[in-house]
């Protein structure tokens, strides 16, 4: 009696285990990428644009451009309270830190912070734009930005 060993060729079908593992890896990479990007998105807009859609930006990082309302700037030490305005819309801003020398009533500013539902904005950075006398000509910076955003 002879024992015959039957030869079974390997299956040449699709290896579903590798495909599923590959899809899981791709899904994880996409998830981590999108989460990382979402946390780093920062919106840049004028104060009037922000006021039109304020609830949409609650808790999100923002950079707001506007002009310091005349007579609104109050400071105690390194704490600054002021109002920025743009096209008749106003937002109260509180900033704690050193302010640049060009920061004063009527100056164009960009503040960075997080949006809130109330009319207050807590800034973590403050940039005052240089006076237009330093520019070669044309519109002041805030008006240039507004002309680009008008559709």
C-alpha positions, 0 to 999 in steps of 0.5 A: 500500500502506498501512501499518496500525498496529494498536492494542493496548489495554493489558492490564487484568489484575492487576499481579503485580509491584506485588503482590509488591513490596507483600508484600515491603515488608509482610514486611520491616516485620513482621520489623523490628518483631518483632525490635525488640520481642523485643529490648526485652521485659523479664520481671518476676517473683518469685524463686520464679517465676523458679526454676520456669522458669529455663532458659526465661529464660537470657540474657533481660532480667529484673526479679526481685522478692524479699526480701534474705535476712537475713545474706546481704548483703556489700559491698566498696566498690560491689560487693554480693553478696546472696541474694534469697528468695521462698517458700523459693526463693533466688537469689544476686545480684551488683550493682556500683553505688550502692545506695539507702539503703533497701537492707539485710537483709530489705528488698524489692528488685527487681533488673534483669539477665539470667538465667543457668542457674546460681544467680547473677544479675548485676544492672545495677540495684537498687531497694529498696522503701520500708518498709511504714510509708510506705504507707497500709495493706494488704499489703507490696508483694511480697505484693500482687504475689504475690496478683495472680499467683495464679490 
